[in-house]
Each structure stands twice: as C-alpha cells, then as structure tokens.
Amino acid sequence: MEERNFVVDPGGALHGRFRVPGDKSISHRSIMLGSLAEGETRVSGFLEGADALATLATFRAMGVVISGPDHGRLRISGVGLHGLQPPAEPLYLGNSGTSMRLLCGLLAGQSFDSVLQGDESLSRRPMKRVTEPLAAMGARIEAAEGGTAPLTIRGGHPLTGFRYDMPVASAQVKSCLLLAGLFAEGETWVREPAPTRDHTERMLEGFGYPVLRDQGWVGVAGGGRLRAGDIDVPADISSAAFFILGACIAPGSEVVLEHVGINPTRTGVIDILNLMGADIELRHRREVGGEPVADVHVRSAQLHGIRIPEHLVPLAIDEFPAIFVAAACARGTTVLTGAEELRVKESDRIAVMAEGLRALGIDARPTPDGMEITGGELAGGRVDSHGDHRIAMCFAMAGLRSGGPIEIARCANVETSFPGFADLASAHGLAIRAEPV
Ligand code: S3P
C-alpha cells in the first residue's frame, strides 16, 4: 500500500444520506464460515477493504473457490468442515488482528501445518490470549519470542473441548475458541467477563450450527455441519462512527447513514454520544439475515463531558478514537476508565490519541486504562496516526472544528477498513484531500 497523508482544511458541516462500507467483523466471518459450509454461500455488502481481503486470500490459498468481490458481492463454494487444503506458503494477514486470531482457532483443528504472518503492527500484538487456551485444547502452536506472530500451527493434533473463563472481554478470543470447538472432540464452552460482539454465534446459528448457551456460558459441540446460506452484510457501525462524530461536532450538520448494523453488542458509541448530549436517532429498524440494522439520523449538538460507564466499553471498543475527539469538542471533562484493551489495538490508542489531541492544543491526560479529556478549542497542526486507520479517520473529522488545517501522517491503512473514506467524506462536506508522501 502506498503511504499517504490526509490534509483537512478547517470548518464546514456534513450533509447527506449515504451508506458506508460493509461491516468488517461480519465480512471476515462470512468468508470463514462460508468456506467451511456445505454448498454455495452468496454474500452481498462485503467490505472490500484490505483486512477482509486478507481473509479472502487465505481461504483461496487453502483451495476454496470464491468468485468476486464484485461491488461487494461474492460467491463462496464451501468445502465443508474438513475440505480445506494445505496452503503452499505462509498466510499473510497484513494489519488484521481478527484474521489472525480467528484463523488460529480454525487452523488448530486441521490435519496440515500453516504459518500466519502479519505486518509490523500485527506482529507486536498479543497472541498468547489465543495460543494459550488453544494449547489447553491440545493445539500445537509456535510463536515468536513474547508469544507474538509469526505463528506456526502444527496440524494433526486432535483438539478436545474444554471450559474457558476468559480473562479479557474479547470477541476475537471467544470466536477463535468457538471455531476451534467445531473441530474438537466434545463441547467447548467459553465465558466472557463482559458481553462482546456476537456475530460468530449469530452466523453459526444462521448456518444451522447449534450454539449452546447456559448461564453466561456459550459453547459448541464438535463434529456438526454448516449449511451454506446467503449473507447480507450491513454497513459497519465502526465506519459510520466517523460520520456520526463529524455530524455531532460540526454545527449545522445533518446526515442519515443507511443500513447500519445496530447489533446491541456494537452500539456503545451511540449510547455514549447520546449521554454526552448528541442528537442521534435510529429509524426504520429491521432485521437482515440475523443481524439488526437501522438508518442512523444525526444532527449536530452541543456535547458535554461525562464519566463513561465501564459496561459500555466493550460495546464501543473500536470507537474510542472517535469518542475522544467528541470529548475534545465537548464542554467539560470526559473520563474513561476500564479500557486498557485500547493499548493493544492496531496502535496504543490511549498513547497515540493523547499525543494527537495534545498536538492540537487539547488537554488530554492518558491513564493506564483510559483518558481524561477536557474539551476546548481545537487548533490546526500535524498529528501522526501511527498507521492506525481509526486514528487517521477521527482526526480527519476533527478538522470540522479546528482553527487551522490538520495534517495527518501515515493514513494508508484507512484502506484496511474504509476504502474510499476521503472521497466519501469530501462528497459530504469535509474539506479533505489525500496526498502521497
Ligand atoms: C473484533 C473484535 C474486537 C475489535 C476488532 C474486531 C472481531 O477485538 O476490536 O476490531 O471482529 O471479533 P477484540 O476481540 O480484541 O476486542
């Protein structure tokens, strides 16, 4: 990917009715479960971003025939639970933590060896959270020093189901273990310390695979079958979040974001912004292929600082960069606690956001598990996204309220989750341009 910077001229407002690209989490899972299913799965609304395309390439490398993507449409010829072929080469997953952690569980149950590699950021991210419980199921996985990628997964080691009380609230860990559980002897059960996104469970059930539930535990029994079905991927609320932010903070804005996934395990950002005084409404609620969707109506409003309820943290885990910019535009102080997970995302989002907000003149005080931000006047300036897509996009929206131009360095990775972001934002009122470096 060619590196590029964003330059945003100050001011303006957001307007229009439009749809942001498909949900990243659901797109990954559509490839994985579609490949393991029996029969043809047709996907629409698939996110053609680098992360989901990395998952797609991986399954092609394991012999799955997938046609597309063509305007978000795919046809996956499922090979069944035991039909994957050994990949000829290491599987390169770029920046995508979801690909690596979910694949780790799925591949631990195969008869062949595989190697998972990632870019510099992914090679720093913690993988013991999946390799340790998988080892307890019988998997053999070799990691680099510190337990990070590259990961070599040895095939032919039978897995046994178990019960695992997860130490972190992570949908990636939960999904990894449920996918391993499809290949394990007996039942695999997990319990999370707080609810996280449940797209894996929903899609398994959509494909006819029973998901077991018992007093906060969720599980699967190995040895079942997945039956292909059609998947309509809703627009990604995590991508919509940047436009929700922009419309909240830029006076005179009004946008309608169409067909957004509003799974209750993902809507923390709306609850948090509404607690801060935002004017966000969900209209035309409906259900599409097992996932709730709605049109999100947003009008600008004066925001005020709040103490963010900790139970909302896992439900808004990818949206804190956007919420921090909202806090910078709010009256008073916003306090976030209980969010240490932000330190192990595509970047350390507590450190990198504090650095960027301070560069723009905002009083942002990082803490080990969160941040305190006192709203103020955003100045223009230069911030470094550290190659983190969500940091690049939230600082782009900050331009709507800044006193001068904002230049954001290292924005190429916006392609991982939101291809076409700069063009879409520019078409709806943000004075943004992408510049090669
Ligand atoms: C994801 C889970 C979350 C989230 C990531 C996507 C998923 O990660 O941050 O962007 O698709 O399961 P964690 O499970 O590490 O919190």
Residues whose N, C-alpha, C, O or C-beta is under 5 A from the ligand:
A	BS01	S3P	S25 T98 A169 S170 A171 Q172 V173 I317 D318
